[in-house]
Amino acid sequence: MKVIQSLNHIKTIKRPVVTLGMFDGAHIGHQSILNQLNKIAKEIDGESVLITFNPHPRMVLQPNCDLKFLTTLEEKEAILRQFGLKNLVIQEFTRNFSQVTSVEFVKNFLVDQLHIDTLVIGYDHHFGKNREGNFEQLQILSKEYGFNLIQLQAVEENEVAVSSTKIRNALIEGNIGYANKALNYHYPLSGEVVHGDKIGRTLGFPTANLQIDPNKLIPKDGVYAVDVFVDNQKYLGLLSIGFRETVTNSREHRVEVNILDFDREIYGETIRLEFLGHLRDEKKFDSLDDLISAMNQDKGNAIKLYGNK
């Protein structure tokens, strides 16, 4: 996959089959679009192209919004590679760019710059200044400028159209099962291992304290079973998200993982987690003994449900 920074830096792409969007999470709906892109591109001996934007338009147009993302840009690139995309164009989104009308975008970028062959869009796609561009307008423009236009229907999970917003809401509720199904992969979380207060090791559960990208969505507070990837090796882990009220009065929100059958020092390293399932909500226990008992039960449940890695 070629990654192109800016629409203005596009070199020759053979018979481009294009789609537009943020593709946050690159979920099953997005994957359906990518599959269609690649299928059409193969049929006409062309190349698939996704035009996406960074930062997210809402971060620019509504700077006070507290929008968290399913995937960082790096995670999104890695997922898109897996699904066979040939060209990823990352257009910087600025206030000036937000003033480009949908007609100007189609003519100046898709037609004149990219020489588009086919445009594939989702069932509810809007673009351009004030989101004025829609399928009906594209039908007119496709005839005027001579490119093919295909609109795809929504992909559904349990008879509900899948969207990044619905997946975000599921993760906020701790519904890992729905999120993983709608993503078609295990929800990822990466972070650098930083020094904590080392309370976990005194309880027999040493943890790696993770520093997470501030724009990344962290699921609901609680305890989760996760796969942990350290130097491309996979381990089963217990992830704790929350304030640890049983052991500290601090109101510092922590993301900590106890990696089973692992005893290396990994401070300063970046590790990746993949969520397997939600074990329980965060709880303040009456004593440390009650906490240790619960953690042992969490470990047993994780091993029973997801295997002793």
Order of alpha helices (4+ residues) and beta strands (2+ residues): beta-beta-alpha-beta-alpha-alpha-beta-alpha-beta-alpha-beta-beta-beta-alpha-alpha-beta-alpha-beta-beta-beta-beta-beta-alpha
